[in-house]
Amino acid sequence: MRVKKMLAAGMAVTMAASMVLSGCSSSGKTGAQASSAGANTESGSSAGESKAENEIKKPEKITIMVNSTVTTKANNRDAFEKRWEELTGIDLEIIQPDHDAYFDVLGQSFASGPENWPDVIILNGSYYTGYAEEGALWDMTEAWENSELKASGRVTGEDVIEATKIDGKLYGFPDARRGGCLTYVKKKWLDNCGLEVPATYDEYLNMLKAFTEGDPDGNGINGDTYGVSAAGLMGAKGGDPSSNYLPEFYQDAQPNFAKGADGVWYDGFTKENFRGALERLRDAYQKGYIDKESLTNGTKDCRNKFYEDKFGAFTYWAGTWASNLKNNLEANGKDGELIPLKPIKEVGTYEEGTAPVWAITSACENPEGVFKYFIESMLDGGDMQMLWSYGVEDVHWSTKAETILDNTYKEGEFHTRESLEQPGTQYTKQHLDPTMAIARWDNDPGKATVKEEAKVSQEVFNENCHQATIIPSTEVMATYNGDLTTLKNSIVADVVVQGLSIDAAYERFEKEGGAEWSKMIVDSLNELGSSK
């Protein structure tokens, strides 16, 4: 029995494998055995040997653990659950911890033993690769290959599914693209400063200077605003690029592990171009162009500051969020016209992170049935996709004649309703963003309701992005990457905020074990690749 920490790439909860993986499968295999065989089957079928469609038993109950990307209690989750059960005839139990505590609670559930594991969980980034490597997830490769959904010809995102595979096997299903972030700039601020849309780093930096030292908001006071804010200087979250919220400063550098064109893994933090990123960040921060609270900001903090006109350039999600940002600015009495920037020359392309996945745990007694009736049904192109995309009729959306927030709708006209959680705004979606789904939905009733700004921003991103590479988990990474990431974040903060010299920063990296940990992880990744 292996003993390892479930800590891969920033995992927040340490879990002993002796607790987590004992009895991992109903066939009595250990975690390592389940991993090599590919998970459990109560029926005796080995992982990856999916049952024929006519042999798949419909589950009586499915238990899922989700974060707040699924309809929350505040948004009438009870109505969502009731409608799902009406459509399937299956009892659905939803466990939904607070969003920020999701992975902590998930880890605690796994540590308590397989008898307490839910059937289905949402995972992303290192959590997905870590749980898969531990043998805690069911191999759904054959279930997908033999599914009615794949055979339907409606799937448009097979590249996303392929990018989610680990060593050629699928342990989680992405129901939508991950999408990514691009930089929005307030058009009124550009106009007030007499500036054109920036296309190079020098032009971008000049814009930040004007936004910080001039009067971009037109209130008659110079210097009471700043250029850009971010949720962390190195904002890596599961599945998202570490440079996600400050791409103009990182450019071709990034602090995470990556695979070169030669197929060899490396740690971007140790490369020469990362020194340049640190210098750019430090210079702009010391000049006041970057929000001084960026080190401790959450994304909500940034959004609120943006709505209050405290800064003018904000790198955030393309698509639906373009409408959300516009609506909230206008609700706050500010000008809502935003320009989604094409990546500046030095950035080249934005990065699309690896998509979150729905995974079936290896303790699930009927994984084939759960895949068919829960995961596959989300993209049915009918009532179930409607539910996951827009929610429940007359709760989250309606076709009745009515006025919602000064918008008047005729009888039979599809529209979303006022948000229960955020009054004063209308829903744009529920769990599935229809513009990001990986399966074609010809009868999508909300197609015409997608705002122009959302379409434009998504098009700009889609035309100027590249797909991130999933980073596999290794035992060495699980052991050291948590401490390594903490050290990297601390060093970046010392350089940018405290003004530490670049040379002194890398001396600290060497002295405190970062260089050694980094090399060990890189070696393990390359050994993993060479052993396949």
Secondary structure, 3 states (H helix, E strand, C coil): CCCCECCCCCCCCCCEHHHHCCCCCCCCCCHHHHHHHCCCCCCCCCCCCCCCHHHCCCCCEEEEECCCCCCCHHHCHHHHHHHHHHHHCCEEEEECCCHHHHHHHHHHHHHCCHHHCCCEEEECHHHHHHHHHCCCECCCHHHHHCCHHHHHCCECCHHHHHHHCECCECCCECCECCCCEEEEEEHHHHHHHCCCCCCCHHHHHHHHHHHHHCCCCCCCCCCCCEEECCCCCCCCCCCCCCCCCCHHHHCCCCCCEEECCCCCEEEHHHCHHHHHHHHHHHHHHHCCCECCCCCCCCHHHHHHHHHCCCEEEEEEECCHHHHHHHHHHHHCCCCCCEEECCCCCCCCCEEECCCCEEEEECCCCCHHHHHHHHHHHHHCCCHHHHHHHHCCECCCEECCCEEECCEEECCCCCEECECCCCCCCECCCCCCCCCCECECCCCCCCHHHCCHHHHHHHHHHHHCEEECCCCCCCHHHHHHHHHHHHHHHHHHHHHHCCCCCHHHHHHHHHHCCHHHHHHHHHHHHHHHHHCC
